[in-house]
């Protein structure tokens, strides 16, 4: 592997910074950082996954055996995007120009730990997340996955962070050592219709993505009492009242707190926030996700149908091949984004609170089910496992896992659902998926969805 200067600089910075940490921030490990929450804050990274612990279950007195798994994973933890890196590089000189009594000592030696050429890329934390997840899959379904590395399929979006996530996960699920050399890996098939449906739908872009009225509650909350009070308090702590932080500057400070905390277990930027401040920002982020990507509008979940078509199609192929004694793909692994996961949850009616998230009900939703930090952290995942409990088609069952936890599907209300019941419940999404018609796409995108 050829290392760039910024790679080497980043390694030196990371090692020296990690060595200087005297203690962890009081926020470390708390699920209040939205979609930037590290995966292993939600799951125990040191949990022992018993070998084949997910392979067999008992149902109605019968032993059922797993024979197919189909996983959708969000990419691992990443570096900030170029916007936030540039914003921080602009903000710090302004803070260094404050009167001496108002200056923060850590700024004297502050160095941006996130090189611009790595913006949005998978971080070392994200690599470890994905590799560890692969190893956990292998252990949980060892008898199914261990001898079958040539019967896996991998998909990713065109973004490098999803493709890298696929490679590190693949190294874990095939039992190899983690390395940055991907020459022995199967490169994922790029499929943006399936994994970035939201960016390939003209109607969604017009009616939701670029329509401020579609996320009006999000903007109302920013003008509401909780958010404005938080913004004034944080701004005063950062600037000692000498100037007001803009919304963009506040979000930049928050993101640096979040990402540094996840990667290094401590961040000086977190000292400007109270836990209540971060809870307010977390709700603001959840309002954004709820209305833009989830339950706020029907089209948010309707455009997930290409995923349903592919998943159920693969399951049917696995069932047929298994019954005929033929070889088949035993594991399909797809790597997308938070914008992929959240609409899928909505299409499945998961994490749906009894009342909608609104600008006016922050306090009522302190214990909300729809909390992005819990359901769509970095490396968040959802996967059905197919179990065969006998020789009849009616003996095939599906169990859904979200972030490795068994999760009942509202469509059947149970942790273990008859497969053909579920297929009937989702028949409209499977059989009537007219993506280009729904999206009012002028040119058909479906035939060219898979590009390699």
MARMAR-420973 format. One record per residue (C-alpha): z, x, y; residue number from 1. Coordinates in nm, 4 decimals. Last residue first. Example, Ala and Ser with C-alpha at 12.3 -4.5 7.8 and 13.67 -1.06 7.14 Angstrom:
2
0.7140, 1.3670, -0.1060, 2
0.7800, 1.2300, -0.4500, 1
This chain:
452
-1.2057, -2.0090, -0.3120, 452
-1.3288, -2.2746, -0.0766, 451
-1.1871, -2.5934, -0.2198, 450
-1.2133, -2.8704, 0.0368, 449
-1.5919, -2.8393, 0.0674, 448
-1.6728, -3.1661, -0.1121, 447
-1.3836, -3.3485, 0.0646, 446
-1.4730, -3.2670, 0.4243, 445
-1.7297, -3.5412, 0.4901, 444
-1.8587, -3.5233, 0.8462, 443
-1.7576, -3.7815, 1.1046, 442
-1.3954, -3.7952, 0.9921, 441
-1.2563, -4.1395, 1.0643, 440
-0.9309, -4.0263, 0.8997, 439
-0.9019, -4.3236, 0.6678, 438
-1.2734, -4.3041, 0.5898, 437
-1.2598, -3.9288, 0.5353, 436
-0.9575, -3.9565, 0.3076, 435
-1.0750, -4.2478, 0.1001, 434
-0.7976, -4.2362, -0.1581, 433
-0.8227, -4.5695, -0.3355, 432
-0.7396, -4.4800, -0.6946, 431
-0.4477, -4.2407, -0.6545, 430
-0.2930, -4.3652, -0.3289, 429
-0.3356, -4.7273, -0.4420, 428
-0.2109, -4.6547, -0.7937, 427
0.1224, -4.5155, -0.6747, 426
0.3368, -4.7816, -0.8432, 425
0.1048, -4.7911, -1.1457, 424
0.1308, -4.4149, -1.1944, 423
0.5056, -4.4465, -1.1623, 422
0.5221, -4.7050, -1.4395, 421
0.2872, -4.4895, -1.6469, 420
0.5269, -4.1969, -1.6271, 419
0.8401, -4.3825, -1.7305, 418
1.1023, -4.2522, -1.4843, 417
1.3982, -4.0202, -1.5399, 416
1.6272, -3.9840, -1.2405, 415
1.6153, -4.3588, -1.1889, 414
1.5338, -4.6041, -0.9113, 413
1.1763, -4.6609, -1.0331, 412
0.9702, -4.6327, -0.7136, 411
1.2822, -4.5120, -0.5292, 410
1.2495, -4.1785, -0.7124, 409
1.5785, -4.0307, -0.8266, 408
1.6272, -3.6622, -0.7384, 407
1.7214, -3.3906, -0.9851, 406
1.8010, -3.0824, -0.7732, 405
1.5784, -2.7728, -0.7697, 404
1.4958, -2.8071, -0.3993, 403
1.3737, -3.1565, -0.4793, 402
1.3286, -3.2258, -0.8503, 401
1.1522, -3.5271, -0.9986, 400
1.1745, -3.6268, -1.3649, 399
0.8757, -3.7851, -1.5336, 398
0.8648, -3.9573, -1.8717, 397
0.6174, -3.9826, -2.1582, 396
0.7302, -4.1933, -2.4550, 395
0.5129, -4.4893, -2.3545, 394
0.2084, -4.2838, -2.4457, 393
0.3435, -4.2731, -2.8020, 392
0.4299, -3.9562, -2.9946, 391
0.7880, -3.9189, -2.8829, 390
1.0130, -3.8086, -2.5936, 389
0.7550, -3.6024, -2.4048, 388
0.8776, -3.4798, -2.0671, 387
0.6733, -3.4179, -1.7528, 386
0.8402, -3.2262, -1.4693, 385
0.7794, -3.3328, -1.1106, 384
0.8221, -3.0773, -0.8322, 383
0.9456, -3.0632, -0.4762, 382
1.0134, -2.7453, -0.2839, 381
1.1703, -2.5915, 0.0231, 380
1.0723, -2.2248, 0.0604, 379
1.1866, -2.2251, 0.4265, 378
1.3945, -2.5368, 0.4732, 377
1.2400, -2.8798, 0.4190, 376
1.5039, -3.1189, 0.2784, 375
1.8323, -2.9729, 0.4002, 374
1.7326, -2.8220, 0.7361, 373
1.4968, -3.1146, 0.7917, 372
1.7786, -3.3674, 0.7945, 371
1.6651, -3.7169, 0.6962, 370
1.9745, -3.8330, 0.5092, 369
2.1646, -3.8741, 0.8318, 368
2.5327, -3.7862, 0.8603, 367
2.5278, -3.7370, 1.2392, 366
2.2884, -4.0303, 1.2629, 365
2.5097, -4.2814, 1.4445, 364
2.5979, -4.0133, 1.7013, 363
2.2315, -3.9481, 1.7856, 362
2.1444, -4.3168, 1.8124, 361
1.9686, -4.3563, 2.1481, 360
1.6823, -4.1087, 2.1091, 359
1.5920, -4.2827, 1.7856, 358
1.5934, -4.1958, 1.4146, 357
1.5104, -4.5136, 1.2260, 356
1.7813, -4.7203, 1.0538, 355
1.8400, -4.7395, 0.6782, 354
1.7702, -4.3680, 0.6410, 353
1.4765, -4.2603, 0.4256, 352
1.5349, -3.9333, 0.2432, 351
1.2646, -4.0116, -0.0154, 350
1.0198, -4.3012, 0.0199, 349
0.7609, -4.1199, -0.2006, 348
0.4974, -4.1241, 0.0755, 347
0.7727, -4.0194, 0.3158, 346
0.8670, -3.7198, 0.1027, 345
0.4993, -3.6247, 0.0865, 344
0.4770, -3.6474, 0.4667, 343
0.7669, -3.3975, 0.4930, 342
0.6371, -3.1448, 0.2399, 341
0.2945, -3.0697, 0.3854, 340
0.4030, -3.0376, 0.7498, 339
0.6836, -2.8118, 0.6253, 338
0.4022, -2.5933, 0.4947, 337
0.1978, -2.5223, 0.1866, 336
0.2075, -2.3356, -0.1420, 335
0.0956, -2.5161, -0.4580, 334
0.2021, -2.4212, -0.8108, 333
0.0458, -2.5828, -1.1180, 332
0.2109, -2.5097, -1.4527, 331
0.1161, -2.5966, -1.8105, 330
-0.2620, -2.5728, -1.7694, 329
-0.4123, -2.6772, -2.1026, 328
-0.4794, -2.5620, -2.4584, 327
-0.5784, -2.8404, -2.6976, 326
-0.3609, -3.0199, -2.9517, 325
-0.5303, -3.3517, -2.8811, 324
-0.2118, -3.5159, -2.7570, 323
-0.1332, -3.2109, -2.5429, 322
-0.4838, -3.2081, -2.3975, 321
-0.4630, -3.5759, -2.3044, 320
-0.1202, -3.5466, -2.1445, 319
-0.2153, -3.2284, -1.9550, 318
-0.5334, -3.3907, -1.8225, 317
-0.3365, -3.6973, -1.7099, 316
-0.0862, -3.4742, -1.5305, 315
-0.3636, -3.2842, -1.3554, 314
-0.5194, -3.6073, -1.2286, 313
-0.1777, -3.7319, -1.1161, 312
-0.1254, -3.4175, -0.9085, 311
-0.4806, -3.4040, -0.7701, 310
-0.5050, -3.7676, -0.6627, 309
-0.1524, -3.7633, -0.5180, 308
-0.2308, -3.4524, -0.3127, 307
-0.5514, -3.6065, -0.1782, 306
-0.3402, -3.9159, -0.0884, 305
-0.1204, -3.7332, 0.1634, 304
-0.3089, -3.8940, 0.4526, 303
-0.1223, -4.2219, 0.3984, 302
0.2160, -4.0590, 0.4629, 301
0.1656, -3.9746, 0.8301, 300
-0.0758, -4.2675, 0.8673, 299
0.2152, -4.5118, 0.8440, 298
0.3851, -4.3812, 1.1590, 297
0.7439, -4.2747, 1.2363, 296
0.8409, -4.2268, 0.8725, 295
0.7225, -3.8680, 0.8432, 294
0.5241, -3.6028, 1.0225, 293
0.5159, -3.6738, 1.3974, 292
0.7896, -3.9350, 1.4245, 291
1.0441, -3.7917, 1.1818, 290
0.9507, -3.4306, 1.2528, 289
1.0040, -3.4578, 1.6282, 288
1.3204, -3.6606, 1.5889, 287
1.4425, -3.3975, 1.3425, 286
1.3857, -3.1223, 1.5985, 285
1.5894, -3.3114, 1.8585, 284
1.8582, -3.3702, 1.5978, 283
1.8767, -2.9970, 1.5277, 282
1.8899, -2.9230, 1.8999, 281
2.1945, -3.1498, 1.9324, 280
2.3589, -2.9947, 1.6247, 279
2.2936, -2.6494, 1.7735, 278
2.4784, -2.7400, 2.0917, 277
2.7629, -2.8906, 1.8862, 276
2.7990, -2.5615, 1.6985, 275
2.8396, -2.3849, 2.0305, 274
2.5571, -2.1725, 2.1582, 273
2.5242, -1.8600, 2.3750, 272
2.6759, -1.6354, 2.1055, 271
2.3761, -1.7109, 1.8823, 270
2.1638, -1.4673, 2.0840, 269
2.3792, -1.1775, 1.9658, 268
2.2553, -1.2440, 1.6136, 267
2.4240, -1.2059, 1.2761, 266
2.3438, -1.2533, 0.9084, 265
2.0409, -1.0188, 0.9380, 264
1.7475, -1.2311, 0.8216, 263
1.8802, -1.5832, 0.8631, 262
2.0825, -1.5047, 1.1738, 261
1.7896, -1.3181, 1.3254, 260
1.5635, -1.6186, 1.2661, 259
1.8026, -1.8780, 1.4071, 258
1.9325, -1.6887, 1.7095, 257
1.5778, -1.5870, 1.7940, 256
1.4708, -1.9499, 1.7592, 255
1.7492, -2.0733, 1.9871, 254
1.6669, -1.8166, 2.2563, 253
1.3010, -1.9221, 2.2377, 252
1.3916, -2.2916, 2.2503, 251
1.5905, -2.2316, 2.5690, 250
1.3039, -2.0345, 2.7220, 249
1.0539, -2.3125, 2.6448, 248
1.2827, -2.5782, 2.7935, 247
1.3119, -2.3683, 3.1085, 246
1.6323, -2.1789, 3.1677, 245
1.7973, -2.2552, 3.4960, 244
1.8737, -1.9728, 3.7366, 243
2.1798, -1.7789, 3.8560, 242
2.4225, -2.0054, 3.6688, 241
2.5690, -1.7274, 3.4570, 240
2.2163, -1.6762, 3.3165, 239
2.2767, -1.7175, 2.9425, 238
2.6023, -1.9124, 2.9572, 237
2.4742, -2.1328, 3.2378, 236
2.1537, -2.2082, 3.0469, 235
2.3540, -2.3013, 2.7373, 234
2.5685, -2.5490, 2.9303, 233
2.2761, -2.6997, 3.1225, 232
2.0683, -2.7433, 2.8049, 231
2.3567, -2.9029, 2.6165, 230
2.4218, -3.1522, 2.8963, 229
2.0491, -3.2351, 2.9151, 228
2.0302, -3.2842, 2.5372, 227
2.3295, -3.5115, 2.4989, 226
2.2640, -3.7186, 2.8129, 225
1.8985, -3.8059, 2.7486, 224
1.5857, -3.6450, 2.8917, 223
1.5167, -3.4430, 2.5756, 222
1.6070, -3.7541, 2.3750, 221
1.3379, -3.9543, 2.5521, 220
1.0797, -3.6882, 2.4646, 219
1.1573, -3.7133, 2.0928, 218
1.1686, -4.0920, 2.1091, 217
0.8189, -4.0950, 2.2632, 216
0.6686, -3.9188, 1.9614, 215
0.3617, -4.1431, 1.9257, 214
0.3510, -4.1836, 2.3049, 213
0.2684, -3.8166, 2.3351, 212
-0.0578, -3.8620, 2.1434, 211
-0.2078, -3.5327, 2.0285, 210
-0.0627, -3.5312, 1.6766, 209
-0.0236, -3.9074, 1.6394, 208
-0.3242, -4.1287, 1.7121, 207
-0.5871, -3.8682, 1.7943, 206
-0.5008, -3.5945, 1.5440, 205
-0.4180, -3.8485, 1.2755, 204
-0.7583, -4.0131, 1.3242, 203
-0.9430, -3.6807, 1.2991, 202
-0.7733, -3.5721, 0.9758, 201
-0.8141, -3.2086, 0.8712, 200
-0.5018, -3.0660, 1.0353, 199
-0.2712, -3.3193, 0.8693, 198
-0.4320, -3.2640, 0.5290, 197
-0.3076, -2.9058, 0.5341, 196
-0.2205, -2.8572, 0.1659, 195
-0.4669, -3.0887, -0.0118, 194
-0.7449, -3.0736, 0.2454, 193
-0.6732, -2.7055, 0.3065, 192
-0.7397, -2.5871, -0.0478, 191
-0.7519, -2.2100, -0.0944, 190
-0.7340, -2.1122, -0.4616, 189
-0.4503, -1.8675, -0.5143, 188
-0.5152, -1.5040, -0.6093, 187
-0.4118, -1.4237, -0.9635, 186
-0.1901, -1.1193, -0.9321, 185
-0.2430, -0.7710, -1.0737, 184
-0.3838, -0.6295, -0.7481, 183
-0.1032, -0.7876, -0.5461, 182
0.0771, -0.4619, -0.4606, 181
0.3671, -0.5581, -0.2344, 180
0.5980, -0.5445, -0.5347, 179
0.8549, -0.7607, -0.7084, 178
0.9016, -0.6635, -1.0723, 177
0.7346, -0.8843, -1.3300, 176
0.8726, -1.1884, -1.5129, 175
0.5660, -1.4101, -1.4819, 174
0.7494, -1.6617, -1.2631, 173
0.8816, -1.3874, -1.0358, 172
0.5516, -1.2082, -0.9781, 171
0.3840, -1.5441, -0.9227, 170
0.6396, -1.6365, -0.6571, 169
0.5579, -1.3147, -0.4724, 168
0.1831, -1.3854, -0.4902, 167
0.2062, -1.7525, -0.3961, 166
0.4275, -1.6721, -0.0981, 165
0.1675, -1.4167, 0.0131, 164
-0.0972, -1.6908, 0.0063, 163
0.1291, -1.9267, 0.2005, 162
0.2076, -1.6620, 0.4629, 161
-0.1596, -1.5686, 0.4966, 160
-0.2552, -1.9159, 0.6152, 159
-0.5666, -2.0574, 0.4481, 158
-0.3572, -2.3019, 0.2478, 157
-0.2424, -2.2145, -0.1008, 156
-0.3138, -2.3093, -0.4620, 155
-0.2071, -2.1462, -0.7875, 154
-0.2934, -2.2548, -1.1405, 153
-0.1029, -2.1373, -1.4463, 152
-0.2331, -2.1178, -1.8016, 151
-0.2851, -1.7411, -1.8180, 150
0.0871, -1.6904, -1.7546, 149
0.1617, -1.9082, -2.0574, 148
0.3942, -1.7149, -2.2849, 147
0.6940, -1.7471, -2.0508, 146
0.6187, -2.0826, -1.8876, 145
0.7037, -2.3522, -2.1412, 144
0.9719, -2.1708, -2.3401, 143
1.1236, -2.0348, -2.0178, 142
1.1505, -2.3595, -1.8255, 141
1.4764, -2.2959, -1.6354, 140
1.4452, -1.9168, -1.6601, 139
1.0856, -1.9012, -1.5432, 138
1.1488, -2.1478, -1.2614, 137
1.4468, -1.9394, -1.1461, 136
1.2373, -1.6209, -1.1550, 135
0.9684, -1.7849, -0.9416, 134
1.2301, -1.9050, -0.6966, 133
1.3691, -1.5524, -0.6712, 132
1.0250, -1.4134, -0.5874, 131
0.9716, -1.6839, -0.3273, 130
1.3039, -1.6332, -0.1544, 129
1.2787, -1.2531, -0.1721, 128
0.9419, -1.2564, 0.0007, 127
1.0733, -1.4952, 0.2631, 126
1.3673, -1.2669, 0.3419, 125
1.1305, -0.9693, 0.3751, 124
0.9389, -1.1795, 0.6259, 123
0.6216, -1.3801, 0.5600, 122
0.3904, -1.3675, 0.8587, 121
0.4046, -1.5910, 1.1672, 120
0.3836, -1.2942, 1.4017, 119
0.3563, -0.9636, 1.2178, 118
0.1191, -0.8074, 1.4744, 117
0.3595, -0.9056, 1.7528, 116
0.6398, -0.6949, 1.6115, 115
0.9671, -0.8857, 1.5520, 114
1.2789, -0.6775, 1.6102, 113
1.2486, -0.6960, 1.9867, 112
1.4737, -0.4170, 2.1081, 111
1.7973, -0.4775, 2.3000, 110
1.9794, -0.1650, 2.4166, 109
2.0890, -0.2819, 2.7595, 108
2.0598, -0.6448, 2.6500, 107
2.3736, -0.6138, 2.4357, 106
2.5837, -0.5761, 2.7501, 105
2.5051, -0.9242, 2.8879, 104
2.4467, -0.9223, 3.2622, 103
2.6309, -1.1548, 3.4972, 102
2.8525, -0.8909, 3.6571, 101
2.5512, -0.6641, 3.7062, 100
2.3566, -0.9219, 3.9034, 99
2.0672, -1.0557, 3.6935, 98
1.7613, -0.8331, 3.6574, 97
1.8265, -0.7669, 3.2881, 96
1.8047, -1.1409, 3.2276, 95
1.4584, -1.1604, 3.3825, 94
1.3495, -0.8548, 3.1794, 93
1.4680, -1.0367, 2.8614, 92
1.2733, -1.3556, 2.9279, 91
0.9203, -1.2136, 2.9207, 90
0.9524, -1.0273, 2.5882, 89
1.1303, -1.3328, 2.4530, 88
0.8413, -1.5587, 2.5511, 87
0.5870, -1.3197, 2.3964, 86
0.7705, -1.3192, 2.0608, 85
0.8116, -1.6977, 2.0795, 84
0.4429, -1.7626, 2.1426, 83
0.3331, -1.5020, 1.8861, 82
0.5007, -1.6912, 1.6022, 81
0.8477, -1.5989, 1.4801, 80
0.8698, -1.4075, 1.1494, 79
0.8646, -1.6019, 0.8259, 78
1.0967, -1.7459, 0.5626, 77
0.9046, -1.8512, 0.2529, 76
0.6086, -2.0852, 0.2295, 75
0.6759, -2.4484, 0.1404, 74
0.6527, -2.5241, -0.2267, 73
0.4712, -2.7994, -0.4148, 72
0.5292, -2.7793, -0.7889, 71
0.3587, -2.9343, -1.0910, 70
0.5375, -2.8872, -1.4244, 69
0.4051, -2.9738, -1.7717, 68
0.5377, -2.9924, -2.1310, 67
0.9107, -3.0543, -2.1006, 66
1.0703, -3.1741, -2.4258, 65
1.2543, -3.5009, -2.4881, 64
1.5160, -3.5425, -2.7614, 63
1.5610, -3.9087, -2.8460, 62
1.8814, -4.1149, -2.8446, 61
1.7652, -4.3289, -2.5563, 60
1.6923, -4.0153, -2.3540, 59
1.8139, -3.6636, -2.4283, 58
1.6857, -3.3693, -2.2285, 57
1.5016, -3.0507, -2.3166, 56
1.3352, -2.7715, -2.1217, 55
1.5449, -2.7665, -1.8069, 54
1.8178, -2.5269, -1.9247, 53
1.5522, -2.3188, -2.1002, 52
1.7414, -1.9998, -2.0105, 51
2.0410, -2.0974, -1.8013, 50
1.9981, -2.0564, -1.4285, 49
2.2977, -1.8596, -1.3027, 48
2.3635, -1.9420, -0.9410, 47
2.3565, -1.6295, -0.7255, 46
2.1147, -1.7675, -0.4655, 45
2.3225, -2.0825, -0.4297, 44
2.0913, -2.3422, -0.2778, 43
2.0840, -2.4812, 0.0782, 42
2.1633, -2.1541, 0.2566, 41
1.9398, -2.0001, -0.0049, 40
1.6326, -2.1606, 0.1453, 39
1.6680, -2.0101, 0.4919, 38
1.6830, -2.2713, 0.7731, 37
1.3871, -2.2455, 1.0119, 36
1.2806, -2.6064, 0.9387, 35
1.5918, -2.7404, 1.1045, 34
1.8704, -2.4992, 1.1929, 33
2.1735, -2.7146, 1.1175, 32
2.2390, -2.6404, 0.7525, 31
2.5213, -2.3929, 0.8059, 30
2.4951, -2.0641, 0.6153, 29
2.5702, -1.8406, 0.9116, 28
2.6954, -2.0376, 1.2109, 27
3.0228, -1.8438, 1.2376, 26
2.8122, -1.5320, 1.2808, 25
2.8661, -1.2681, 1.0153, 24
3.0615, -0.9507, 1.0744, 23
3.0385, -0.5932, 1.1953, 22
2.6620, -0.5610, 1.1709, 21
2.5561, -0.2072, 1.2607, 20
2.4119, -0.1209, 0.9183, 19
2.1900, -0.4293, 0.9269, 18
2.0545, -0.3199, 1.2647, 17
1.9754, 0.0309, 1.1474, 16
1.8024, -0.0918, 0.8325, 15
1.6078, -0.3669, 1.0098, 14
1.5013, -0.1402, 1.2965, 13
1.3830, 0.1356, 1.0624, 12
1.1933, -0.1171, 0.8501, 11
1.0355, -0.2763, 1.1592, 10
0.9156, 0.0592, 1.2858, 9
0.7561, 0.1337, 0.9487, 8
0.5749, -0.1989, 0.9439, 7
0.4763, -0.1602, 1.3112, 6
0.3218, 0.1816, 1.2376, 5
0.1124, 0.0274, 0.9620, 4
0.1923, 0.0896, 0.5965, 3
-0.0902, 0.1356, 0.3470, 2
0.0000, 0.0000, 0.0000, 1
